[in-house]
Structures are given as structure tokens and as C-alpha cells.
Amino acid sequence: MSLFFLLRCPKCKNTMKYHTDTKILTEKRKKCVYCGFSMSVRKALEKKL
């Protein structure tokens, strides 16, 4: 099962898509494609696509 989320970078405020195969998001991290800031996926969630 694939899940798509929309994330917002807390540093530069740009939005990007995030794809995962698991429902567990507590330990996942994503690097911003615009500024390179590393963030927690759970805290940066904007909405589910």
C-alpha cells in the first residue's frame, strides 16, 4: 500500500510530495529538495494526497 503526503519545510516554507510504503511516520526524516534542511516527516505534514 502506497501513501502520498504533502510536506511543508519549516525553514523555507516550500511544499513537496513524500511517498512511503509504511504507515509508521514517527522515525522518518526527509531532506528538503529546495534548501537541504532535514526535517521530521510527522512534524512537517500538511495533508494526505
Rosetta constraint file for C-alpha pairs under 8 A:
AtomPair CA 1 CA 21 HARMONIC 5.87 0.50
AtomPair CA 1 CA 22 HARMONIC 7.50 0.50
AtomPair CA 2 CA 19 HARMONIC 7.05 0.50
AtomPair CA 2 CA 20 HARMONIC 5.98 0.50
AtomPair CA 2 CA 21 HARMONIC 4.75 0.50
AtomPair CA 2 CA 22 HARMONIC 7.42 0.50
AtomPair CA 3 CA 19 HARMONIC 5.76 0.50
AtomPair CA 3 CA 20 HARMONIC 5.39 0.50
AtomPair CA 3 CA 21 HARMONIC 6.17 0.50
AtomPair CA 3 CA 22 HARMONIC 7.55 0.50
AtomPair CA 3 CA 23 HARMONIC 7.69 0.50
AtomPair CA 3 CA 48 HARMONIC 7.89 0.50
AtomPair CA 3 CA 49 HARMONIC 7.75 0.50
AtomPair CA 4 CA 17 HARMONIC 6.86 0.50
AtomPair CA 4 CA 18 HARMONIC 5.64 0.50
AtomPair CA 4 CA 19 HARMONIC 4.65 0.50
AtomPair CA 4 CA 20 HARMONIC 6.63 0.50
AtomPair CA 4 CA 48 HARMONIC 6.21 0.50
AtomPair CA 4 CA 49 HARMONIC 5.33 0.50
AtomPair CA 5 CA 17 HARMONIC 5.78 0.50
AtomPair CA 5 CA 18 HARMONIC 5.09 0.50
AtomPair CA 5 CA 19 HARMONIC 6.49 0.50
AtomPair CA 5 CA 45 HARMONIC 6.98 0.50
AtomPair CA 5 CA 46 HARMONIC 7.49 0.50
AtomPair CA 5 CA 47 HARMONIC 5.96 0.50
AtomPair CA 5 CA 48 HARMONIC 4.46 0.50
AtomPair CA 5 CA 49 HARMONIC 5.35 0.50
AtomPair CA 6 CA 15 HARMONIC 6.66 0.50
AtomPair CA 6 CA 16 HARMONIC 5.77 0.50
AtomPair CA 6 CA 17 HARMONIC 4.73 0.50
AtomPair CA 6 CA 18 HARMONIC 6.16 0.50
AtomPair CA 6 CA 45 HARMONIC 6.27 0.50
AtomPair CA 6 CA 46 HARMONIC 5.49 0.50
AtomPair CA 6 CA 47 HARMONIC 5.37 0.50
AtomPair CA 6 CA 48 HARMONIC 6.16 0.50
AtomPair CA 6 CA 49 HARMONIC 6.69 0.50
AtomPair CA 7 CA 15 HARMONIC 5.48 0.50
AtomPair CA 7 CA 16 HARMONIC 5.39 0.50
AtomPair CA 7 CA 17 HARMONIC 6.15 0.50
AtomPair CA 7 CA 18 HARMONIC 6.79 0.50
AtomPair CA 7 CA 41 HARMONIC 7.27 0.50
AtomPair CA 7 CA 44 HARMONIC 5.30 0.50
AtomPair CA 7 CA 45 HARMONIC 4.70 0.50
AtomPair CA 7 CA 46 HARMONIC 5.24 0.50
AtomPair CA 7 CA 47 HARMONIC 7.31 0.50
AtomPair CA 8 CA 13 HARMONIC 5.73 0.50
AtomPair CA 8 CA 14 HARMONIC 5.62 0.50
AtomPair CA 8 CA 15 HARMONIC 4.36 0.50
AtomPair CA 8 CA 16 HARMONIC 6.53 0.50
AtomPair CA 8 CA 44 HARMONIC 5.41 0.50
AtomPair CA 8 CA 45 HARMONIC 6.56 0.50
AtomPair CA 8 CA 46 HARMONIC 6.21 0.50
AtomPair CA 9 CA 13 HARMONIC 4.82 0.50
AtomPair CA 9 CA 14 HARMONIC 5.57 0.50
AtomPair CA 9 CA 15 HARMONIC 6.39 0.50
AtomPair CA 9 CA 32 HARMONIC 6.48 0.50
AtomPair CA 9 CA 37 HARMONIC 7.68 0.50
AtomPair CA 9 CA 39 HARMONIC 7.39 0.50
AtomPair CA 9 CA 44 HARMONIC 6.37 0.50
AtomPair CA 10 CA 39 HARMONIC 7.89 0.50
AtomPair CA 10 CA 44 HARMONIC 6.95 0.50
AtomPair CA 11 CA 37 HARMONIC 7.08 0.50
AtomPair CA 12 CA 34 HARMONIC 7.85 0.50
AtomPair CA 12 CA 35 HARMONIC 6.85 0.50
AtomPair CA 14 CA 34 HARMONIC 7.41 0.50
AtomPair CA 16 CA 32 HARMONIC 7.90 0.50
AtomPair CA 16 CA 33 HARMONIC 7.77 0.50
AtomPair CA 24 CA 28 HARMONIC 7.97 0.50
AtomPair CA 25 CA 41 HARMONIC 6.51 0.50
AtomPair CA 25 CA 42 HARMONIC 5.79 0.50
AtomPair CA 26 CA 40 HARMONIC 7.96 0.50
AtomPair CA 26 CA 41 HARMONIC 7.62 0.50
AtomPair CA 26 CA 42 HARMONIC 6.14 0.50
AtomPair CA 27 CA 40 HARMONIC 7.41 0.50
AtomPair CA 28 CA 40 HARMONIC 6.18 0.50
AtomPair CA 28 CA 41 HARMONIC 5.70 0.50
AtomPair CA 28 CA 42 HARMONIC 7.51 0.50
AtomPair CA 29 CA 38 HARMONIC 6.71 0.50
AtomPair CA 29 CA 39 HARMONIC 5.56 0.50
AtomPair CA 29 CA 40 HARMONIC 4.59 0.50
AtomPair CA 29 CA 41 HARMONIC 5.33 0.50
AtomPair CA 30 CA 38 HARMONIC 5.70 0.50
AtomPair CA 30 CA 39 HARMONIC 5.55 0.50
AtomPair CA 30 CA 40 HARMONIC 6.46 0.50
AtomPair CA 30 CA 41 HARMONIC 6.15 0.50
AtomPair CA 31 CA 36 HARMONIC 5.58 0.50
AtomPair CA 31 CA 37 HARMONIC 5.55 0.50
AtomPair CA 31 CA 38 HARMONIC 4.28 0.50
AtomPair CA 31 CA 39 HARMONIC 6.31 0.50
AtomPair CA 32 CA 36 HARMONIC 4.73 0.50
AtomPair CA 32 CA 37 HARMONIC 5.21 0.50
AtomPair CA 32 CA 38 HARMONIC 6.27 0.50
AtomPair CA 32 CA 39 HARMONIC 7.58 0.50
AtomPair CA 39 CA 43 HARMONIC 7.75 0.50
AtomPair CA 39 CA 44 HARMONIC 7.07 0.50
AtomPair CA 40 CA 44 HARMONIC 6.33 0.50
AtomPair CA 41 CA 45 HARMONIC 6.20 0.50
